[in-house]
Amino acid sequence: MMSKIFFLTILWITKLNIWMIRLFKLGHASNLPGKIALMLNKNFIRFFSFISNKKIILVTGTNGKSTTCGLAAVFLKTSGKTVLYNETGANLRTGIASTFAKNSNLLGRLNIEYILLEIDEATLPLITKDLAPDLIVVTNLFRDQLDRFGELDTTLKLIETGINNCNTTVLLNADDPRVAFINTKNKKYFFGFSEGFVQGNPYSNKGYPYSNQGYPQNGMTWLLDPEEATECPNCNSSLTISNKVIAHLGSYKCNKCRLKKPVLDFEITSFQADNLSTNCDIKYNNQKHNFFLPFIGTFNLYNTLCAIAISNLTANVTDVQIQKGLQLYSTIFGRFEKLSLENKSAWIYLIKNPTGTTEVLKTLSNLENARFLIALNDNLADGRDVSWIWDARFDFLKGHNKNIFVSGKRAYDMALRLKYADIEPSKIVVDENITSAVKEAISNISKSETLYILPTYTVLLEMQRKGISKN
């Protein structure tokens, strides 16, 4: 057992490390200080103390963790709560240790009412042994970093273990059958799109021929959006999926065992979108609520709905406070982050797996005056296996008649993928150096156009180090 004196010694060393990293502008100090602390004692996180009325919320899943946490944090703050969250997205134990050390006082006390943490799926079983959460949230499950996680069954078991380590309430995405029927006896709440929601997706590619059922015509079934959970979690029979929203997410039922989507506690009943914003109706507590979102993307509707559910379940947050939070929301590192480069407009959308990338492309490919730079790395934090790009729907860029810039360590792999998406090879501009690629791309667009930069995670970090994106 670590003594209080030993804990405080490690804490002060960690705080000194954070201060030095910041002083010499070596980064956010989001992981390394915590890594050193946990090397000195693996139970470091357990020794922090909290105020008596605090709430701990853990958010895990494949996509949407950072944005959901960012939105939930700002909703809670506008309601007058004090909130701590790992806003740089450092979601391993090292990141949590750094976050706690950075924000605690010299005695290791966190005088915060709400601890809101994005947690890596494989880290959840470890963190629920360190902390006693009041709410665990699971956003969705898609294939991601196969070299690290393997297939979805492995990821699901990790999340189940993490939840079953504690007796707490869980908030689950009912539109994802694997998530909705996760094997746990904890009290559950569900969010998702309404059963009566009619798919009128304004983000679908207008230039590509779809039938009324939403499938490509001419037998080109390989162009379907990736579906990764089409078997019944109860009997393994094929699910019938209707009102599909994203990939396999939507309404579903099993014709064999009669399993079907759970009743929703928080649901999106309708939405309308233009190129810049979304207006949506959300039903919960038996009432309809209308919100204006200053961003676009079906994936962001899920993120917003989940964040509202978190705020409602854990605090008395009003509609006015939520709307104020939406207007105040500042984008998270690389998640629809706005830049101004040479007085021209640019946005960053992190890509990291087939479904997330497909939804980003589906959303952006129809925007007027859009230009693209796609940057692919295969470092450890990205996932060594980049074969996922072949499952992402880069064919949404097929009708793009301007140059598409590609960069990163695996730029030529991306260029090949674009070629096989029937993009004219002469329109594909390759530059493995992200700094010069961004410079060339920006110089190539007019002031009426917007550059959308789609990088993998370590490209994003490199852009940050080189002062291209936020520091």
C-alpha positions in Angstrom: 0.0 0.0 0.0 1.3 3.4 -1.0 1.7 5.8 2.0 0.3 9.3 1.8 3.8 10.7 1.9 4.9 8.5 -1.0 1.8 9.6 -3.0 2.4 13.2 -2.4 6.1 12.9 -3.4 5.0 11.3 -6.7 2.3 13.9 -7.2 4.8 16.8 -6.7 7.2 15.2 -9.2 4.4 14.8 -11.7 3.3 18.4 -11.2 6.9 19.5 -11.8 7.1 17.4 -15.0 3.9 19.1 -16.2 5.3 22.5 -15.4 8.5 21.8 -17.2 6.8 20.4 -20.3 4.6 23.5 -20.5 7.5 25.9 -19.8 9.6 24.5 -22.6 6.5 24.1 -24.9 7.1 20.4 -25.4 3.4 19.6 -25.6 0.2 19.4 -23.6 1.8 17.3 -20.8 -1.2 15.0 -21.3 0.5 11.6 -21.1 4.2 11.5 -20.1 3.8 12.9 -16.6 1.1 10.3 -15.8 3.2 7.6 -17.4 6.1 8.4 -15.0 3.7 8.5 -12.0 2.2 5.1 -12.8 5.7 3.7 -13.3 6.5 4.8 -9.8 3.3 3.4 -8.4 0.6 1.6 -10.5 -2.1 2.6 -8.0 -1.3 6.4 -8.2 -4.9 7.3 -9.5 -6.6 5.6 -6.5 -5.0 8.0 -4.0 -6.6 11.2 -5.2 -9.4 12.5 -3.0 -12.7 14.2 -4.1 -15.3 16.5 -2.6 -18.2 14.5 -1.1 -20.9 15.6 -3.7 -18.8 14.8 -6.8 -20.0 12.7 -9.7 -17.8 10.7 -12.0 -18.9 10.0 -15.6 -16.9 7.7 -17.9 -17.5 7.8 -21.7 -16.2 5.0 -23.9 -16.9 3.5 -27.3 -15.3 3.7 -30.8 -16.4 7.1 -32.2 -17.6 10.3 -30.6 -16.0 10.1 -27.2 -14.2 13.5 -27.3 -17.0 15.5 -28.8 -19.6 14.0 -26.5 -17.4 14.8 -23.5 -16.8 18.3 -24.7 -20.5 19.0 -25.3 -21.5 17.5 -21.9 -18.8 19.5 -20.1 -20.0 22.8 -21.6 -23.7 21.9 -20.8 -22.8 21.2 -17.2 -20.7 24.4 -17.0 -23.5 26.6 -18.3 -25.7 25.1 -15.5 -23.2 26.4 -12.9 -21.3 23.1 -12.2 -17.5 22.8 -11.9 -16.3 20.3 -14.4 -13.0 18.5 -15.0 -12.5 16.5 -18.2 -9.5 15.2 -20.3 -10.0 17.7 -23.0 -6.9 16.8 -25.0 -8.4 13.3 -25.6 -5.7 11.5 -23.5 -7.9 8.6 -22.6 -5.5 5.9 -21.3 -4.6 5.5 -17.6 -1.5 7.7 -18.2 -3.8 10.5 -19.5 -6.1 10.2 -16.5 -3.2 10.3 -14.1 -1.8 13.4 -15.8 -5.3 15.1 -15.8 -5.8 14.4 -12.1 -2.3 15.6 -11.2 -2.6 18.7 -13.3 -6.0 19.7 -11.7 -5.6 18.7 -8.1 -4.2 20.8 -5.3 -0.8 20.0 -3.7 -2.5 17.5 -1.3 -4.0 15.5 -4.2 -7.6 16.8 -3.7 -9.9 17.5 -6.7 -12.3 20.2 -5.7 -14.5 19.5 -8.7 -18.2 18.6 -8.8 -18.1 16.6 -12.0 -15.3 14.4 -13.3 -16.1 13.7 -16.9 -13.6 11.3 -18.6 -13.2 10.0 -22.1 -11.9 6.4 -21.7 -10.3 4.1 -24.2 -12.2 0.9 -24.5 -9.3 -1.4 -23.4 -8.6 1.0 -20.5 -12.2 0.9 -19.1 -11.7 -2.3 -17.0 -8.6 -0.7 -15.4 -10.2 2.6 -14.7 -13.3 1.1 -13.0 -10.9 -0.5 -10.6 -9.4 2.9 -9.8 -12.6 4.9 -9.6 -16.2 4.4 -8.7 -18.2 6.0 -11.5 -21.8 7.3 -11.2 -22.5 6.8 -14.9 -20.8 4.8 -17.7 -21.6 5.8 -21.3 -21.1 3.6 -24.4 -21.3 5.6 -27.7 -21.0 2.8 -30.3 -18.9 0.0 -31.5 -17.1 -0.1 -34.9 -13.9 -1.7 -36.1 -11.0 0.4 -35.1 -7.2 -0.3 -34.7 -7.6 -4.0 -35.5 -3.9 -4.6 -34.8 -4.6 -3.5 -31.2 -8.2 -4.5 -30.4 -8.8 -7.3 -32.9 -12.5 -7.8 -33.9 -15.5 -6.2 -32.2 -16.1 -9.2 -29.9 -12.8 -8.4 -28.1 -13.7 -4.8 -27.7 -17.2 -5.6 -26.4 -15.8 -8.0 -23.8 -13.4 -5.3 -22.5 -16.3 -2.9 -22.1 -18.5 -5.5 -20.4 -15.7 -6.3 -18.0 -15.3 -2.6 -17.2 -19.0 -2.1 -16.6 -19.3 -5.3 -14.5 -16.5 -4.1 -12.2 -18.9 -1.8 -10.6 -22.6 -1.3 -9.8 -23.4 1.8 -11.6 -25.9 3.2 -14.1 -25.1 2.9 -17.8 -26.2 5.0 -20.8 -26.2 3.0 -24.1 -26.7 3.7 -27.8 -29.8 1.7 -28.5 -29.3 2.0 -32.3 -26.2 -0.2 -32.0 -27.3 -3.8 -31.2 -24.0 -4.8 -29.7 -24.1 -1.8 -27.4 -27.8 -2.0 -26.6 -27.6 -5.6 -25.5 -24.3 -5.5 -23.7 -24.1 -8.3 -21.1 -24.6 -6.4 -17.8 -27.2 -6.2 -15.1 -26.6 -2.6 -14.4 -29.5 -0.1 -14.6 -29.7 1.1 -18.2 -30.9 4.2 -20.1 -31.0 4.3 -23.9 -30.5 7.0 -26.6 -31.0 6.9 -30.3 -33.1 7.9 -33.3 -36.8 7.5 -33.0 -38.4 4.3 -34.4 -40.6 6.5 -36.5 -37.7 8.5 -37.9 -37.9 8.6 -41.7 -34.5 8.5 -43.4 -34.3 11.7 -45.2 -30.6 12.1 -44.8 -29.5 15.5 -46.2 -25.8 14.4 -46.0 -26.2 11.5 -48.5 -24.2 12.1 -51.7 -26.5 13.7 -54.2 -24.3 12.7 -57.1 -24.5 9.0 -56.5 -27.5 6.9 -57.7 -29.4 5.4 -54.7 -32.6 3.4 -54.9 -35.5 4.0 -52.5 -34.1 1.4 -50.1 -30.8 3.4 -49.8 -28.7 0.9 -51.7 -26.5 1.6 -54.8 -28.0 0.6 -58.1 -26.4 -1.4 -60.8 -25.5 -4.3 -58.5 -22.6 -2.3 -57.0 -23.2 -3.6 -53.5 -19.5 -3.2 -52.5 -20.3 0.5 -52.3 -22.6 0.0 -49.3 -21.7 1.8 -46.1 -19.8 -0.6 -43.8 -22.1 -2.6 -41.5 -20.4 -4.2 -38.6 -23.1 -5.7 -36.3 -25.7 -7.5 -38.4 -26.1 -10.6 -36.2 -28.6 -10.9 -33.3 -26.6 -10.6 -30.0 -29.0 -13.1 -28.5 -29.3 -16.0 -31.0 -26.7 -15.0 -33.7 -29.4 -15.0 -36.5 -29.3 -12.2 -39.1 -30.9 -8.9 -37.9 -33.4 -7.1 -40.1 -32.2 -3.4 -40.1 -34.6 -0.6 -41.0 -34.4 3.1 -40.8 -30.6 2.9 -41.0 -28.9 6.0 -39.8 -25.2 5.3 -39.8 -23.7 1.9 -41.0 -25.6 -0.7 -38.9 -27.0 1.9 -36.5 -30.8 2.4 -36.7 -33.9 0.3 -36.0 -33.6 -3.5 -36.0 -35.2 -6.7 -35.0 -34.5 -10.5 -35.1 -37.2 -12.5 -36.9 -36.1 -15.7 -35.0 -36.0 -14.8 -31.3 -38.0 -11.5 -31.6 -35.3 -9.4 -30.1 -35.7 -5.7 -31.1 -34.4 -2.3 -30.4 -35.0 -1.2 -26.8 -37.5 1.6 -25.9 -35.6 4.9 -26.0 -35.3 7.3 -23.0 -33.7 10.0 -25.2 -34.5 10.1 -28.9 -34.1 12.3 -32.0 -37.5 12.5 -33.7 -36.5 14.8 -36.6 -33.9 17.2 -37.9 -33.2 19.6 -40.7 -29.7 20.7 -41.8 -28.0 23.1 -44.2 -24.3 23.5 -44.9 -23.5 25.0 -41.6 -26.0 24.1 -38.9 -28.7 21.6 -37.8 -32.0 22.1 -36.2 -33.3 19.0 -34.3 -36.2 17.8 -32.1 -35.2 15.6 -29.2 -37.7 13.8 -26.9 -37.0 12.9 -23.3 -39.0 13.0 -20.0 -42.1 12.7 -22.2 -41.5 16.1 -23.7 -40.2 17.4 -27.0 -37.2 19.8 -26.9 -35.9 21.8 -29.9 -32.2 22.7 -30.3 -30.1 24.6 -32.8 -26.7 23.0 -33.4 -24.0 25.2 -34.9 -22.5 22.2 -36.7 -23.4 19.5 -39.1 -23.1 15.7 -39.5 -25.4 12.8 -38.5 -22.6 11.7 -36.2 -22.8 15.0 -34.3 -26.5 14.4 -33.8 -25.6 11.3 -31.9 -22.9 13.1 -29.9 -25.2 15.9 -29.0 -28.0 13.6 -28.0 -25.7 11.6 -25.8 -24.3 14.7 -24.2 -27.8 16.0 -23.4 -28.7 12.6 -21.9 -25.6 12.7 -19.7 -26.5 16.2 -18.5 -30.1 15.2 -17.9 -29.3 12.1 -15.9 -26.6 13.7 -13.7 -27.7 17.3 -13.3 -30.7 19.6 -13.6 -29.7 21.2 -16.9 -32.4 23.2 -18.6 -33.0 23.7 -22.3 -31.8 27.3 -22.1 -28.5 26.1 -20.6 -28.1 23.4 -23.2 -28.7 25.9 -26.0 -26.3 28.3 -24.5 -23.7 25.6 -24.2 -24.2 24.7 -27.9 -23.4 28.3 -28.8 -20.4 28.4 -26.5 -19.0 25.0 -27.5 -15.4 25.2 -28.7 -14.4 22.3 -30.9 -12.1 19.6 -29.4 -8.6 19.0 -30.8 -9.1 17.9 -34.5 -12.9 17.4 -34.2 -14.3 19.9 -36.7 -11.7 22.4 -35.7 -11.7 25.6 -37.6 -8.5 27.2 -38.8 -7.5 30.4 -40.6 -4.5 29.8 -42.9 -3.3 32.7 -45.0 -6.7 34.4 -44.5 -8.4 31.4 -46.0 -10.9 29.0 -44.4 -9.9 25.5 -43.3 -11.4 22.8 -41.0 -9.9 19.7 -39.5 -11.9 16.5 -39.2 -10.0 13.6 -37.6 -10.4 10.2 -39.4 -9.5 6.9 -37.9 -11.8 4.0 -39.0 -14.1 3.1 -41.9 -17.4 4.2 -40.5 -16.2 7.5 -39.0 -14.4 8.4 -42.2 -17.4 7.4 -44.3 -19.7 9.7 -42.3 -17.2 12.6 -42.6 -17.0 12.1 -46.4 -20.7 11.8 -46.7 -21.2 15.1 -44.9 -18.5 17.1 -46.5 -18.6 15.9 -50.1 -21.8 17.8 -50.8 -20.7 21.1 -49.4 -20.3 23.9 -51.8 -16.7 25.0 -52.6 -15.2 22.2 -50.6 -11.6 21.2 -51.2 -9.8 18.2 -49.6 -6.4 17.2 -48.0 -6.3 13.7 -46.7 -3.3 12.6 -44.5 -2.6 9.0 -43.4 -0.1 7.8 -40.9 0.5 4.3 -39.5 2.1 5.0 -36.2 1.1 3.1 -33.1 -1.5 5.6 -32.0 -3.1 5.5 -35.5 -3.1 1.7 -35.8 -0.4 0.0 -37.8 -2.9 -1.6 -40.1 -4.2 0.9 -42.7 -6.3 -1.6 -44.6 -9.3 0.1 -43.1 -9.2 2.8 -45.8 -10.5 0.2 -48.3 -13.7 -0.1 -46.3 -14.3 3.7 -46.1 -16.5 5.3 -48.7 -14.0 7.4 -50.6 -16.2 7.1 -53.6 -18.2 10.0 -52.2 -15.4 12.1 -53.7 -15.9 10.6 -57.1 -17.6 13.7 -58.5 -15.0 16.1 -57.1 -13.5 17.9 -60.0 -10.7 19.7 -58.2 -7.3 18.5 -57.0 -7.3 16.3 -53.9 -4.1 16.5 -51.8 -2.8 13.5 -49.9 0.0 13.4 -47.3 1.5 11.5 -44.4 3.7 8.4 -44.1 1.2 6.3 -46.1 0.3 9.0 -48.6 0.9 6.7 -51.6 -1.5 4.1 -50.1 -4.1 6.8 -49.8 -3.4 7.9 -53.4 -4.0 4.3 -54.6 -7.2 4.1 -52.6 -8.5 7.3 -54.3 -7.5 6.0 -57.7 -9.6 2.8 -57.0 -12.5 5.1 -56.0 -12.5 6.3 -59.6 -10.9 9.6 -58.9 -8.9 10.9 -61.8 -5.2 10.2 -61.0 -4.1 13.6 -62.4 -6.2 15.2 -59.7 -4.4 13.4 -56.9 -1.5 15.5 -55.5 0.9 13.6 -53.2 3.2 15.2 -50.7 4.3 13.1 -47.7 5.3 16.2 -45.7 2.2 17.6 -44.0 3.6 21.1 -43.6 4.3 21.6 -47.3 1.2 19.7 -48.2 -1.0 22.1 -46.2 0.9 25.1 -47.7 0.4 23.8 -51.2 -3.3 23.0 -50.7 -4.0 26.4 -49.2 -2.2 28.2 -52.0 -4.3 26.2 -54.5 -7.7 27.3 -53.2 -9.6 30.5 -53.7 -10.9 32.7 -50.8 -14.4 31.5 -51.6 -13.4 27.8 -51.1 -12.8 25.9 -47.8 -10.1 23.4 -47.3 -11.1 20.3 -45.3 -8.1 18.5 -43.8 -8.8 14.9 -42.9 -5.8 13.6 -40.9 -5.2 10.5 -38.8 -4.3 11.0 -35.1 -0.5 11.3 -35.3 -0.7 13.6 -38.3 -2.9 15.8 -36.2 -0.3 15.8 -33.4 2.4 16.7 -36.0 0.2 19.6 -37.2 -0.1 20.8 -33.6 3.7 20.6 -33.0 4.3 22.6 -36.1 1.8 25.3 -35.2 -0.7 24.5 -38.0 -3.5 23.5 -35.6 -4.3 24.4 -32.0 -1.7 24.3 -29.3 
